[in-house]
Amino acid sequence: MRRLPGFVLCVAATAVWAEDEGVMMSMQRTFEMPAHRSLMAITTDAETSLSDFESDGCSGGMSWSWRIVADIFPDFKVAQGETPPWEACCVVHDRAYHNAGDAEDAETSFDARLAADEELRQCVASPTQSEIAAMALRYDVSQNQVRFAYDLIADSMYNAVRFGGAPCSGLPWRWGFGYPGCIPGF
């Protein structure tokens, strides 16, 4: 029976991660470094210029769909607001991604991306105590349930940006999106 190498790698990586998160981070670094080296070659080129900063709020359609729902359902807009409560966290994250964290070499770039992603997770998971209390009251749930929901959202966003935000991916929300695109390893 023929096995797909990508599937085997994914299963192996998941097993390793369960045993040691440090090993998983080492694997991420190894796979991602060619893209960081390619990006740094572009950022340090005197001919390259950084585009003006733009943000879509929370990428992946999160802010966009939130606004649509708020427009369609006025009660939702009153209860939840016109934008996600963590949208400011996403804009700060976008600023770091835009200029690749001002990194000057591939190692620093990897570390800056990891730090930006962790800062996003911490920011999303940190509603004020009054926000937690108000949400618990509004939805008739415990404050611990509200905290759990925010942690779940924060972890999901962290995993999404770790998975889909690598440099040189061609995606509009990639690390270093303010610079021209690049191809990993070239």
N, C-alpha and C positions, 0 to 999 in steps of 0.2 A: 504494500500500500504506500502510495506516495504522499509525503507530508509537505505542506507549504512552509518554507523556512520562516516567513514572517509570523505565522501562527505559532510555530514552535518557539520562536524568540519571545513572543508576547507571553506565552504560558510560562516560559522559564523566567522571564523578568518579573512576572507577577509572583511566582514562588519565591524568588530572591527577595523581592520587596517585603513579602510577609516575614521573611527571616531577618532582614537587615536593611533598614531604610538607607543607611550610608552606602551600601553596595549599589542600591538603585540610583542614588544621586551620582555616584561615580559612573554608572552606565549612561545616565543622561548627559553628563559632562562629556564623556567620550564620543557619543553620537552627535552632540550638538556643536562641538568645537570647530569642525570644518566650516560650518556656517558662520560662527563668530569670527573666524579668521578672514573669511571672505568679506564679511561686513566691515571689519576693521580696515581692510585694504581700501574699501570705498570711502570710509569716513576720514581717513588720513590722506587721501588724494587731494592735492591742492585744487584740482579742477572740480571737485564735488562740492555742492552747497546743500545745506539743510533747508528743506522747504519750511514755509510758515506752519506754525502749529495749528492743527484742527483736531477736534474731538467729536466723536459721535455719542458721547456719554458712555454708557456701558455697551460694549460691542456685542456681536453675535445676535443683534436684533433685540436685545433686552430693553434698552431705553426706547427704541422705536415702537416695539409692541406694547410697552407700558403706556406710552402716550396714546396709542390707538385705543386701547381698552379704556383709558381715562376719558377720551373723547366720546366713546360710545356709551359708557356707563357713568353718568354723573355721580351716582352714589359711591362708586369706586373712587372717583376723583376726589370727592369730599373726604372719604375715609383714608385713602392711601396717598393722595397727592398726584400731581401731574407727572412726576418723574419718580423713578425708584429712590427710596430713601438713602441709598448708598451711591447715588450717581456721582457725587463729589469725589468719592473714593476712586471711581473709574476714571475721572478726568485727571486726577493726580497720577494715576497709573499710566494713562495715555501720555502724559508729559514725559515720564521716564522712558516709555517705549519709543516716543517720537525721536529722541536724540540718542538712543541706545545708552541712556544713563551717563552720557558724557564719557564713556569708557575710551581708553586709549590703546588697549590691547585685548586680545581674545579672552584671556582668563578673567580680566576685570569686567569685560562685557558679560560673560556668563554669570559671574557673581552679582553684578548689578541687576541683571534680569531676575535672578532668583530672589534678591532682596526686594525688588519692586513687586514681584508676585506675592511674596510673604506680607509685605506692607498692605497690599490690596486685601488679602485675607483678613488681616488684623483689623483693618479699617471697617470692612463690611460686618465683621463679627462684633463690633463695638457700639451698638446703639446706647444712648444714654439711659440711665435708670428710669427717668420719667417716660421715655419712649417705650421702654419695656413694660412699665406699669400700665400705660395707656392702651397698649396693644393687648395686653392680657385682659384688661377690663372690657375692651371693645369686642373681643372674640370669645370671652368667657373661658379662658384657658389660664393655666398657671404661668407665672413669670419664667419658671424653668422651661416650660414648653416654648415660650417665645425665644429665650436664649438658645435653645436647641435648634429652632428653626433658623435663626440667624447664623449659627455655627454651620448648619448644613448648607445654607446658601453660600456662605463664605468659602467653605471647603470645595463646593462644586465650582465656584468661580475660579478658585486657585487651580484646581485640576484642569479646568478648561483652558486657562491661559498658559499653563505649563505645557499642555498638549498642543495647543493651536497657535502659540505666539512666538515660536522660534524664529530667528532671523533667516532671511533669504528664502522664505517659504512662498513668496509671491502673494500672500494674503495681505489685505489692507491694514490689518491690525497687528502685523508682525513686529518683532523687536527691531527698532531702527527704521520704522516706517517713514520717517522724515527724510531718509536718504533714498537714492535710486535703488532699485532692486538688485539683488545679487544672486549668484548661483553657488550653493555650498561646494567647497572644495576647489574652486577656480580662482 
